[in-house]
Amino acid sequence: MDVSERILAEVIKQIGTGAGVPTVRHVAAAAGVSPALVLYRFGDMAGVRNAALQAALEQEEKVWARRREVYLHAAITVADLPGLLCELLNTENDPMPDLGAVRWLRCVRSVREGKRSESDIVAAQEVHFWNELAQQTDLSPACRQLIMQFYQGLAFGHVIARRRPGFQAWSNALVHRFALRLLGGVPGETGSDSAFRAAAAESQNGFGEDAGAPMHPTRQDILNAAMNILLEEGVASVTHRRLASVAKASASSVIHFFESRQSLLKEAYIQLYLRLRTRSFDSLGSAARAGAPLTARQLAEGLQPPTTANLLQNEADLAGLLNAMFEASRDTELSELALAMFANTGSASRQLLARLEGCRGHIGWLDAQILRLVTNGQVMLRHDRKVSASDDADHADYITSLQLLFGPAESSSETAQA
């Protein structure tokens, strides 16, 4: 491994462990070189970051090429799908969790810049893997796309929570229920995710609750500043001095209204979550918000607003929230909060999904979480394919995904066939 490779490997490791992109000094010390050499090789930290993102993508290409050789050398049937997905996600000593963290960083960066990524987010070898899998199992292109979306969403969970109590059992239960729904099955009641959610119960206070009574204007300004900094810069930038500057308040006011940085961040995360949920309900229109049954199109418009401006804002908030969740999962003081945030995934979707016309089988937490993870994965894939936020075909594909997973059994099984 040459000097440049050592430097980039260290940056990928730092990102994967949640330290973010380190400074030139940290990179140099870890790689055993001088800061001057780092700058000579890459110009500045932006150059180091860009090179690390590309190096991680090249590593992913190699991982997925190996996976194609290992898993697709023999005939695969649809019955093998749940076990294959579980093995891909749960393989120990696999480099994918760290590389997955870098992948989400690439996606977040694309969303923050307000444009579609100029480089790939998803490895080309991964796309080939899912295409070949769909061919071998005789699944339709719509099913193949849905599997990719689900995998991206759940892989993010493995990046932040794979070693937490109950997570792997929850992940496996989620995979099996997803496969059952994908193939037109009618799932019954299940409480398989209870252990994972129970592990995060203490930190879930406030999630899913309404905003409550109006708060003091200065307190609201500080909270708004915290949300904006989280979305645009990340959790490391949420300091008393930065908050006071953005909120145009004194540092003493920040301390007065929030007893600790942890309590401020928790409330900011909850407010971001509530903002996304509120926008979902607002996108439905007054009739649907009143509690009327929803069509698949209405549900899709609630979760992925068809208006370009609203969709872009949804993407920005979602990317910022996922990034904040990832950063919090690597912080000893905030890791339980990150767990609660991920465990709470799907609470708003569950309320909407329960009203879907002709919905197949019992609707529980696993189903709502499947829907949310698929939606999260779609954001990444949309940016990877450089698809416009106003693309009608992309929105139609999302509606098809909802019908595949939750529509009547007859239409779902027909759509699943290639």
C-alpha positions as CSV (number, residue, x, y, z in Angstrom):
1,M,0.0,0.0,0.0
2,D,1.6,3.3,-1.1
3,V,1.4,6.6,0.9
4,S,-1.7,7.9,-0.9
5,E,-3.6,4.6,-0.3
6,R,-2.6,4.7,3.4
7,I,-4.0,8.3,3.7
8,L,-7.2,7.4,1.9
9,A,-7.7,4.2,3.9
10,E,-7.4,6.2,7.1
11,V,-10.0,8.8,5.9
12,I,-12.4,6.0,5.0
13,K,-11.9,4.4,8.4
14,Q,-12.5,7.7,10.2
15,I,-15.7,8.3,8.3
16,G,-16.8,4.7,8.9
17,T,-16.3,5.0,12.6
18,G,-18.2,8.3,12.8
19,A,-15.3,10.7,13.2
20,G,-16.2,12.5,10.0
21,V,-13.6,13.8,7.7
22,P,-10.6,14.4,9.9
23,T,-8.1,17.3,9.7
24,V,-4.9,17.2,7.7
25,R,-3.0,16.8,11.0
26,H,-5.1,13.8,12.1
27,V,-4.8,12.2,8.7
28,A,-1.0,12.7,8.6
29,A,-0.5,11.3,12.1
30,A,-2.6,8.2,11.4
31,A,-0.9,7.5,8.1
32,G,2.5,8.1,9.6
33,V,3.4,11.0,7.2
34,S,3.8,14.7,7.5
35,P,0.9,17.2,7.0
36,A,3.0,18.7,4.1
37,L,2.9,15.4,2.3
38,V,-0.8,15.1,2.6
39,L,-1.3,18.6,1.1
40,Y,1.3,17.8,-1.6
41,R,-0.6,14.7,-2.6
42,F,-4.2,16.1,-2.4
43,G,-4.0,19.9,-2.3
44,D,-6.3,20.4,0.7
45,M,-8.9,18.5,2.8
46,A,-11.5,18.9,0.1
47,G,-9.1,17.0,-2.2
48,V,-8.6,14.4,0.4
49,R,-12.3,14.0,0.9
50,N,-13.1,13.7,-2.8
51,A,-10.3,11.2,-3.3
52,A,-11.5,9.1,-0.3
53,L,-15.1,9.1,-1.7
54,Q,-13.9,7.8,-5.0
55,A,-11.5,5.2,-3.4
56,A,-14.4,3.9,-1.3
57,L,-16.5,3.5,-4.4
58,E,-13.7,1.5,-6.1
59,Q,-13.5,-0.8,-3.0
60,E,-17.3,-1.3,-3.2
61,E,-16.9,-2.4,-6.8
62,K,-14.5,-5.1,-5.7
63,V,-16.8,-6.3,-2.9
64,W,-19.8,-6.6,-5.2
65,A,-17.8,-8.3,-7.9
66,R,-16.8,-10.9,-5.3
67,R,-20.4,-11.2,-4.2
68,R,-21.5,-11.9,-7.7
69,E,-18.9,-14.7,-7.9
70,V,-19.8,-16.2,-4.5
71,Y,-23.6,-15.9,-4.5
72,L,-24.7,-16.0,-8.1
73,H,-22.5,-18.9,-9.4
74,A,-25.4,-21.4,-8.8
75,A,-29.1,-21.1,-9.6
76,I,-31.0,-18.9,-7.2
77,T,-34.7,-19.2,-6.6
78,V,-37.2,-16.8,-5.0
79,A,-37.2,-19.1,-1.9
80,D,-33.5,-18.2,-1.4
81,L,-34.1,-14.4,-1.4
82,P,-34.7,-13.9,2.4
83,G,-31.6,-15.9,3.3
84,L,-29.5,-14.2,0.7
85,L,-30.5,-10.7,1.9
86,C,-29.8,-11.6,5.5
87,E,-26.4,-13.0,4.7
88,L,-25.4,-9.9,2.6
89,L,-26.4,-7.6,5.5
90,N,-25.1,-9.7,8.4
91,T,-21.7,-10.9,7.1
92,E,-19.1,-10.4,9.9
93,N,-15.7,-8.8,9.2
94,D,-17.2,-7.4,6.0
95,P,-16.0,-3.9,4.8
96,M,-19.4,-2.8,3.7
97,P,-20.5,-1.1,6.9
98,D,-17.6,1.4,6.7
99,L,-18.0,1.7,3.0
100,G,-21.8,2.1,3.5
101,A,-21.1,5.1,5.7
102,V,-19.0,6.7,3.0
103,R,-21.8,5.9,0.5
104,W,-24.4,7.8,2.6
105,L,-21.9,10.6,2.9
106,R,-21.8,10.7,-0.9
107,C,-25.6,10.8,-1.0
108,V,-25.9,13.5,1.7
109,R,-23.3,15.6,-0.1
110,S,-25.3,15.3,-3.4
111,V,-28.5,16.4,-1.6
112,R,-26.9,19.3,0.2
113,E,-25.4,20.6,-3.0
114,G,-28.9,20.7,-4.4
115,K,-28.0,18.7,-7.6
116,R,-27.8,15.2,-8.8
117,S,-24.4,13.5,-8.1
118,E,-21.9,13.9,-10.9
119,S,-20.3,10.6,-9.8
120,D,-21.8,7.3,-8.9
121,I,-23.3,6.7,-5.5
122,V,-24.1,3.0,-6.0
123,A,-21.4,0.7,-7.4
124,A,-21.9,-0.5,-10.9
125,Q,-21.1,-4.1,-9.8
126,E,-24.0,-3.9,-7.2
127,V,-26.4,-2.9,-10.0
128,H,-25.2,-5.9,-12.0
129,F,-25.6,-8.1,-8.9
130,W,-29.3,-7.2,-8.5
131,N,-30.0,-7.4,-12.2
132,E,-28.6,-10.9,-12.4
133,L,-30.5,-11.9,-9.3
134,A,-33.7,-10.7,-10.8
135,Q,-33.0,-12.7,-14.0
136,Q,-32.2,-15.9,-12.1
137,T,-35.3,-15.6,-9.9
138,D,-37.6,-14.5,-12.8
139,L,-38.6,-11.3,-10.9
140,S,-39.8,-8.2,-12.7
141,P,-37.7,-5.0,-13.1
142,A,-40.0,-3.3,-10.6
143,C,-39.2,-6.0,-8.1
144,R,-35.5,-5.7,-8.7
145,Q,-35.7,-1.9,-8.1
146,L,-37.7,-2.4,-5.0
147,I,-35.2,-4.9,-3.6
148,M,-32.4,-2.4,-4.2
149,Q,-34.3,0.4,-2.5
150,F,-35.1,-1.8,0.5
151,Y,-31.5,-3.0,0.7
152,Q,-30.1,0.5,0.7
153,G,-32.5,1.6,3.5
154,L,-31.7,-1.4,5.7
155,A,-28.0,-1.3,5.0
156,F,-28.0,2.2,6.6
157,G,-29.5,0.7,9.7
158,H,-26.6,-1.8,9.8
159,V,-24.1,1.1,9.6
160,I,-25.5,2.7,12.7
161,A,-27.0,0.0,14.9
162,R,-25.8,-3.5,13.8
163,R,-24.2,-4.3,17.2
164,R,-27.1,-3.0,19.3
165,P,-29.3,-5.5,21.4
166,G,-32.0,-7.1,19.3
167,F,-31.0,-5.4,16.0
168,Q,-30.0,-8.4,14.0
169,A,-33.1,-10.3,15.0
170,W,-35.2,-7.3,14.0
171,S,-33.3,-7.0,10.7
172,N,-33.9,-10.6,9.8
173,A,-37.6,-10.4,10.7
174,L,-37.8,-7.3,8.5
175,V,-36.2,-9.1,5.6
176,H,-38.5,-12.1,5.8
177,R,-41.6,-9.9,6.0
178,F,-40.4,-7.8,3.1
179,A,-39.8,-10.9,0.9
180,L,-43.3,-12.3,1.9
181,R,-44.9,-9.0,0.8
182,L,-42.8,-8.7,-2.3
183,L,-44.0,-12.1,-3.6
184,G,-47.7,-11.4,-2.9
185,G,-48.0,-13.1,0.5
186,V,-50.5,-12.1,3.1
187,P,-48.7,-11.5,6.3
188,G,-50.3,-11.9,9.7
189,E,-49.6,-10.1,13.0
190,T,-46.1,-10.1,14.3
191,G,-44.2,-8.6,17.3
192,S,-40.7,-9.5,16.0
193,D,-39.4,-6.0,16.3
194,S,-40.4,-5.5,19.9
195,A,-36.9,-6.4,21.4
196,F,-35.1,-3.8,19.3
197,R,-37.7,-1.1,19.9
198,A,-37.8,-1.9,23.6
199,A,-34.0,-1.4,23.8
200,A,-34.6,2.2,22.6
201,A,-37.8,2.8,24.6
202,E,-36.2,5.1,27.2
203,S,-34.7,7.4,24.5
204,Q,-37.9,7.5,22.4
205,N,-39.6,10.1,24.6
206,G,-40.9,12.9,22.4
207,F,-40.8,11.0,19.0
208,G,-44.2,10.9,17.4
209,E,-45.6,13.6,19.7
210,D,-47.0,16.9,18.4
211,A,-45.0,20.0,18.9
212,G,-47.1,21.2,21.8
213,A,-47.7,24.7,23.1
214,P,-45.8,27.7,21.4
215,M,-42.4,28.2,23.0
216,H,-40.4,31.4,23.8
217,P,-39.3,33.1,20.6
218,T,-35.6,33.1,21.5
219,R,-35.8,29.4,22.4
220,Q,-37.5,28.7,19.0
221,D,-34.8,30.7,17.2
222,I,-32.1,28.7,18.9
223,L,-33.8,25.4,18.0
224,N,-34.3,26.5,14.4
225,A,-30.6,27.5,14.3
226,A,-29.7,24.0,15.6
227,M,-31.8,22.3,13.0
228,N,-30.3,24.4,10.1
229,I,-26.7,23.7,11.3
230,L,-27.5,20.0,11.6
231,L,-28.9,19.8,8.1
232,E,-26.2,22.0,6.5
233,E,-23.0,21.2,8.4
234,G,-23.5,18.3,10.8
235,V,-23.6,17.7,14.5
236,A,-20.0,18.7,15.2
237,S,-20.8,22.3,14.2
238,V,-23.6,22.6,16.8
239,T,-21.7,24.6,19.4
240,H,-22.9,27.3,21.8
241,R,-20.9,30.0,19.9
242,R,-22.2,28.8,16.5
243,L,-25.8,28.6,17.8
244,A,-25.6,32.1,19.3
245,S,-24.3,33.5,16.0
246,V,-26.9,31.9,13.8
247,A,-29.8,32.5,16.1
248,K,-28.6,36.1,16.8
249,A,-28.8,35.4,20.5
250,S,-26.4,35.4,23.4
251,A,-24.4,32.3,24.5
252,S,-26.0,32.7,27.9
253,S,-29.5,32.5,26.3
254,V,-28.5,29.1,24.8
255,I,-27.4,27.9,28.2
256,H,-30.6,29.3,29.8
257,F,-33.0,27.5,27.5
258,F,-31.2,24.2,27.1
259,E,-29.5,22.6,30.1
260,S,-27.1,20.6,28.0
261,R,-26.0,20.1,24.4
262,Q,-27.5,16.7,24.5
263,S,-30.9,18.0,25.4
264,L,-30.7,20.6,22.7
265,L,-29.7,18.0,20.0
266,K,-32.4,15.6,21.1
267,E,-35.1,18.3,20.7
268,A,-33.6,19.4,17.4
269,Y,-33.8,15.8,16.1
270,I,-37.4,15.5,17.3
271,Q,-38.4,18.7,15.6
272,L,-36.7,17.6,12.3
273,Y,-38.6,14.3,12.5
274,L,-41.9,16.1,13.2
275,R,-41.3,18.5,10.3
276,L,-40.9,15.6,7.9
277,R,-44.1,14.0,9.3
278,T,-46.1,17.2,9.1
279,R,-45.1,17.7,5.5
280,S,-46.2,14.2,4.7
281,F,-49.6,14.8,6.1
282,D,-49.9,18.3,4.5
283,S,-49.1,16.8,1.1
284,L,-52.2,14.6,1.3
285,G,-54.7,17.4,1.1
286,S,-57.6,18.2,3.5
287,A,-59.8,15.2,2.6
288,A,-57.1,12.6,3.1
289,R,-55.9,14.3,6.3
290,A,-59.4,14.0,7.7
291,G,-59.0,10.3,8.0
292,A,-60.5,9.1,4.7
293,P,-59.1,5.9,3.0
294,L,-56.0,6.5,0.8
295,T,-55.2,5.3,-2.7
296,A,-51.7,4.1,-3.5
297,R,-51.2,7.4,-5.4
298,Q,-52.3,9.5,-2.4
299,L,-50.0,7.5,0.0
300,A,-47.1,8.0,-2.4
301,E,-47.8,11.8,-2.6
302,G,-47.8,12.0,1.2
303,L,-44.4,10.3,1.5
304,Q,-42.8,11.6,-1.7
305,P,-44.6,14.9,-2.6
306,P,-45.1,15.3,-6.4
307,T,-44.3,19.0,-6.2
308,T,-40.6,19.5,-7.0
309,A,-40.0,22.1,-4.4
310,N,-41.6,20.0,-1.6
311,L,-39.8,16.9,-2.8
312,L,-36.4,18.6,-2.8
313,Q,-37.1,20.0,0.7
314,N,-38.1,16.5,1.9
315,E,-34.9,15.1,0.5
316,A,-32.8,17.8,2.2
317,D,-34.5,17.2,5.5
318,L,-34.3,13.4,5.2
319,A,-30.6,13.5,4.2
320,G,-29.8,15.8,7.0
321,L,-31.7,13.7,9.5
322,L,-30.0,10.5,8.4
323,N,-26.6,12.2,8.6
324,A,-27.4,13.5,12.1
325,M,-28.5,10.0,13.1
326,F,-25.3,8.5,11.8
327,E,-23.1,11.1,13.6
328,A,-25.1,10.7,16.8
329,S,-24.6,6.9,16.7
330,R,-20.8,7.4,16.9
331,D,-21.1,9.8,19.9
332,T,-21.1,8.1,23.3
333,E,-23.5,10.8,24.7
334,L,-25.9,10.6,21.8
335,S,-25.8,7.0,20.7
336,E,-29.0,6.0,22.6
337,L,-30.8,8.9,20.9
338,A,-29.6,7.7,17.5
339,L,-30.9,4.2,18.3
340,A,-34.3,5.7,19.3
341,M,-34.4,7.7,16.1
342,F,-33.8,4.7,13.9
343,A,-36.1,2.4,16.0
344,N,-38.9,5.0,15.6
345,T,-38.5,4.9,11.8
346,G,-42.0,4.4,10.2
347,S,-44.2,5.8,12.9
348,A,-45.8,8.4,10.6
349,S,-45.9,5.8,7.7
350,R,-47.8,3.4,9.9
351,Q,-50.6,5.9,10.4
352,L,-50.9,6.4,6.7
353,L,-50.4,2.8,5.7
354,A,-53.2,1.6,8.0
355,R,-55.6,3.7,5.8
356,L,-54.5,2.3,2.4
357,E,-57.4,1.0,0.4
358,G,-57.3,-2.8,-0.2
359,C,-54.1,-3.1,1.9
360,R,-53.0,-6.7,2.0
361,G,-52.6,-8.5,5.4
362,H,-52.0,-7.1,8.9
363,I,-50.2,-3.7,9.2
364,G,-47.7,-3.5,12.0
365,W,-44.5,-1.8,12.9
366,L,-42.4,-4.0,10.5
367,D,-44.6,-3.0,7.6
368,A,-44.3,0.7,8.3
369,Q,-40.6,0.4,8.7
370,I,-40.3,-1.5,5.4
371,L,-42.1,1.4,3.7
372,R,-39.9,4.0,5.3
373,L,-36.7,2.1,4.5
374,V,-37.8,1.7,0.9
375,T,-38.5,5.4,0.7
376,N,-35.1,6.3,2.1
377,G,-33.5,3.9,-0.4
378,Q,-35.3,5.5,-3.2
379,V,-33.8,8.9,-2.4
380,M,-30.3,7.5,-2.7
381,L,-31.1,5.6,-6.0
382,R,-32.7,8.7,-7.4
383,H,-29.6,10.7,-6.9
384,D,-27.4,7.9,-8.2
385,R,-29.3,7.7,-11.4
386,K,-29.3,11.6,-11.7
387,V,-33.1,11.5,-11.9
388,S,-34.9,14.8,-11.8
389,A,-37.0,15.5,-8.7
390,S,-39.9,16.2,-11.1
391,D,-39.5,12.9,-13.1
392,D,-43.0,11.4,-13.6
393,A,-41.7,8.0,-14.3
394,D,-39.8,7.9,-11.0
395,H,-43.0,8.8,-9.2
396,A,-44.9,6.1,-11.1
397,D,-42.3,3.6,-10.1
398,Y,-42.7,4.5,-6.4
399,I,-46.5,4.0,-6.7
400,T,-45.8,0.6,-8.3
401,S,-43.5,-0.3,-5.3
402,L,-46.4,0.5,-2.9
403,Q,-48.8,-1.7,-4.9
404,L,-46.3,-4.5,-5.0
405,L,-45.8,-4.5,-1.2
406,F,-49.2,-3.6,0.1
407,G,-51.8,-3.9,-2.8
408,P,-54.2,-6.8,-3.3
409,A,-52.6,-10.2,-3.6
410,E,-53.6,-10.8,-7.2
411,S,-52.2,-7.6,-8.6
412,S,-49.0,-7.9,-6.5
413,S,-48.1,-11.4,-7.6
414,E,-48.8,-10.5,-11.3
415,T,-46.5,-7.4,-11.0
416,A,-43.8,-9.4,-9.4
417,Q,-43.4,-11.7,-12.4
418,A,-40.9,-10.7,-15.0
